[in-house]
């Protein structure tokens, strides 16, 4: 699944690698705008990781 993340408050490119750690996916970008892809089977875990880090 492809995703795009944007935020005016959170520096996303620092937390994105941590949210993807151990999952089958990749991503990157700028401080406040990133994109990437993660396997469908890992998407729920990715979202959960992202929420915990934010």
Secondary structure, DSSP 8 states (H G I E B T S, - for coil): -EEEEE-SSS-HHHHHHHHHTTSSEEEEE-SSEEEEEE-GGGHHHHHHHHHHH-
